[in-house]
Amino acid sequence: MFILAIDSSCDDTAAAVLEGDRSVLANVISSQFDVHARFGGIVPELASRRHIEAIWPVVNEALHKAGIPLERIDMIAATQGPGLVGSLLVGFTFAKGLALVRNIPCVGVDHMAGHLLAAFLETPAPAFPYVALVVSGGNTSLYEVTDYTTFRPLGHTRDDAAGEAFDKVAKLLNLGYPGGPAISRTATRGRPDSISFPRAWLDKDSLDFSFSGLKTAVLNHVNRCRQKNEPPAVADICASFQEAVVEVLVEKTIKAAVGCGRRTVVLGGGVASNPRLRETMKKRCRELQLRLLVPAPVYCTDNAAMIGLAGYHQYQLGRTVIPDADVYSRFQVM
């Protein structure tokens, strides 16, 4: 079975071709960093316009790289939500229209399901059940994953997602966009214990996250430096801020795994590419003899291969969409 998958949930236009649920024949991603960098963040209207321009060339390139003509595609999977509505509509409407023309099934995929299953695109693959942390610009959530279509939410962010906090702090420090890689690079030159930024642990047994207070603490620290006419120690700020985010992400994930009695931890989402997060999570899992699986960076960031994988398993359960199915912008419990 050949699957064409499409993702346009945010600012990347992505298309992939898969054979079944494991073999990725092509995975193409068109970034919009050049469009949004000058604004220090994503401008939704500009993102949707660029998706319109890029969708067919990206799909065509994926088919060409895979060596599979459109006539041999058996099913189309596309991100239905959550995400930016304008962006989602481009990819999802394109997928539904193409499926109608070809008279083949179309599956709407939850973007989070893609991230939760992305580790299966590589070997060794995880074994069910496992605990997964999805951490990106739009989501910071913990799940217990029991099979390809069953995900139990354990915790989520109450305000800013971790990736969003990275972007906002990077903008404050004039480090450019996207903020995550910029802060990670700058942090290598700083000391993570130089500034005592707060950790939001919330309630004793809570697995939820909150990064708005940390973001405000960084802002206050920078303002105090400027009031004293002292240049902020940007590298130390980045290292200390990153350490505060990573410590909470790691410890809450470990707490979730131990509490659920699971021996495998999986990371997903763009922030899962952060070297400090990977290093710290690996160390803590090793200490507790937990198995850690982290996909390659190309499968951590938004991509269509993970959407095709999740779509394949949705299709096996007969979950297809009707032509007037709509996108959704906010997280839905799966």
N, C-alpha and C positions, 0 to 999 in steps of 0.2 A: 504494500500500500504506500503510495507516494502522497505526502502531505505538503501543501504550501501553507506557511504560517506567516502572519503579519502582526507587527506590534507598532502602534503609534500612540502610546499612552501618554507620552510627555514630549520630549524634544528630540528624540531619536526616531528616524524612520527605519524600520528593520523588516527584513524578509528572510525566510529560511526555507529550505527544502529538506524534508526528512523522509527516510524510508523506514516505515514502522515507527517504533517509539525510541529507538536508540541511535540509529545511523544518521548522522547529520551530513548531508551531501553538500550543503552550502549554507552560509550564515553571513548575511550582508547587513551592515549598519551604516547609515548615513547620519553623521552628527551635525548638530546645529550650534556648536560652541561659538563659531565665528559670528553668528547672528545675535546671540544673547550676551556675549562677553562684555560688550560696552555698557550694558545695563546692569551688570552685576547679578543677574538672575534671569529666569525664564519669563519672557513676555508672551502670554498665551495666544494672542492674536497673531503675532509673528510666527509662533510655532506652528499653528494650524495652516497658515499660508505656505510655509516651507514644506509641510507634509504633502499638501496638494501638488506641489511641484515635483516632489521626490518620489511619491508612492509608486508610480508605474516604472520609472527607471530602476528603482531599487528591486522591485519584484522581478523585472526582466533580467537584471543582473544575477539574481539568485537562481533563476531558472537556467540561465546560460552557464553559470559556474557548476551547477549540479549536473548539467547535461541531460536535463529532463524537460521536454517540451510541455507546454501548458495542457495539451491534449491528454497527457499521461497522468495528470494530477487527479487523485481520487477523492480528496477532501481538502477543504480550506479551513484553517483555524485562525481566529483573530482576537486580539484583546478587546473585550467588551467593557472593561472597567477594572478598578477605579483609575482615575487619571484626569487630565484636562479634557473637558467635554469636546471642545473644538478639535483637538488632536485625535481623540478617540474616534470621533465621527468620520474622519477621513479614512482611516484604516479599516474600521468596521464596515462602513458603507461600501467601500471598495470591495472588500471580501464578500459581502452578501451579493453585490451586483455581479461579481465575477462567477460566484457559485451558481447564481440563477442562469446566467448565460451558458455555462458549461453543464448545467443540470446535475450538479454534484452537491453533497451535503456541506453545510457550513456550521462551524461550532464556535460559540462565543466563550472565551476563556477569561477567567479572573486572573488579573496580572499577578496577584499574590500566589496563586496556585503554581504559576510558572516558576517563580522564585523558590518556592518550597520544594519543587521537584527538579530543579536545575542540576543538582548533584548527580542525577541519573544519566546525564549526558556524557559522563566520563567514567572511567574505571579507576579504582574499585567503586562500585555503586553502594549506597547505603542499604541496609536491611531494615524493614519495618519492624516495630515502630521506632521513631526517633523524635528528638526535640530539635526544632529549627528556629533560628533567629534570622529574621528578614530585616535588614537595616539599610535604608536608602534615604533619598531626599524627601520622599513622600510618606514613607512607612518605617516604623520601628516596632516590630511585633514578635511575639513568641508563640509558637504553635507546637502541639503534639501531632505528629503525622502518623496515622495508622495504616493508610494505604494510599493508592494513587489519587483518590478522590475524597478522602475523609481527613479533615484538618480541624483539630480542636483548639480554639484560641485560648491562650494562657495569660497573655498580657499584651498591652499596646501602649503607645505614647499618648499622654493626656494633653499634650500641646505640640511643641515643635518636634519633628522627627530628627534623628541624629544628623542625617545628611543636610537637612535644612539649617540646623544650628551651625554646622561646618561652613555652609555657604554664607550665612549672615556674619559670622565672625571673620571670615576671610574678607568680606566686603568692608567691614569695620576697619580692618588692618590694611586695606588697599592691596590685597594679594591677588585679586583677579577672580575670574570664574572659569571652571567650577572650583568651589572652595576646598573640597576634600583633598584632592591631590596637592593643591597649593599649601595647605596647612601641614599635610604630612611631610612634604619636602622641607618646609621651613623648620618643622619641629626637630628634624635630625640635627640641627645646629643649636638646639636649646636644651635646657635641663627640665625634665618633667616634674621635678619637686621644687622648682624655684618659686612658684606662686601657689598658694593654697586655695584653689577654686573649690566650690561646694560640690558634693555628690548628693543627688536627690534620690534617696532610698525609699521615700514615701512610707506607707504603712509597713509594719513588721513583716507581714506575709505577702506583701504586694509584689507582683511581677510586672507591674506597669512601669512606664518610663516618663520622665519629665526633664526637658533640657532648657526650658525657658529661663529658669532661675540662673542656670550656669551661663547662658548667653548674656543675661543682664549683669552678672558678676564680672564678665570680661569687659563689657561696656563701661561699668563703673571704674574698673581698674585703669582702663585706658584714659578715661576722663580725669582721674586723679593725677595721672602722670602729666597730662597736658596742663592741668591747673598749676602744677609745680614747675612748668616749663622743662620737664624732663622727657626726653624721647622714650616712648615705650620700647621695652626690650621684646621686640616682635618674636624672635625665635623662642625665647623663654615662655612667652604668652601662648604661642602655638603648642609647644611641648606640654605645658601644664594643662591647657584646655583639652588637648587630645587625650591626655592621660585620664582626666576626669570622665570624659565620655566613655573611653575604653573600659575603665574599671567597672562602671555601672553595667555596661553591656555584658561584659564577661561574667561578672558575679551573679547577675540575675539569670543569665542563661544556664550557668552551672547549677544554681538553685532550682531552676525549673527541671533540669535533667534528673537531678538527685531526687527531687520531690515526686516526679512521675515514675521513678525507678527505671529510667532509660539509660542505656549505656552508649548511645550514639548521639552526637551533636552535629548538626549541619548548619552552615552559614550561607546566606544568600543576600542579594541586594548589592547596590553599588558600593556602599561603605564596607562591605565584606572584603573589598580589594585593599583596604587600608593595612599596610604592613604591620603596624603596631597592634591592631586588633587581632590579626592572624597570629602574630607571635605570642601575645598574652593568652589568647584562647588556647593555643596549642600547649603552652606551659601548664595552664590550669587543668586541662583535660588529661595531660600526661600524669599530673600529680594524683588525680583521682581515678586513673586507669579507664578513662572514657575515650571512645573512638571519635575523632574529629575529621569531618570531611568538608572541604571548602572548594567549590568549583574554581576553575581558572577565571581570571578577571573578565574575560570576554563573556562568560556565562553568568557572572555576578551582576554586571551592569545590564541595563535593559537590552533584550535581544529577542528575536523571534523563534530561535531554536527551542527555548524553554516553553514558549507558547504552543508550538507544534507538539511537543511532548505531552503537555497537559491536555491539549485538545484531542490527541489520539485516545487517551484514556477516558475522556468525556464521551467521545464518539462510541467507544465500546459499550457504554451504558445507554446508548441511544439518545444522548443529549445534544440535539441540534437546535438551531435557531430558525424561527420563521422570518420571512422577508421584512416584516415591520418591527422586529425586535430592536430595542433602543439600547444605547450605551448608558452607563451609570458612572457618576463622578466620585462617589464616596465609597469607602470600604463597606463591604457586605460580609456578614458572617457566613462562612462556607460550610 
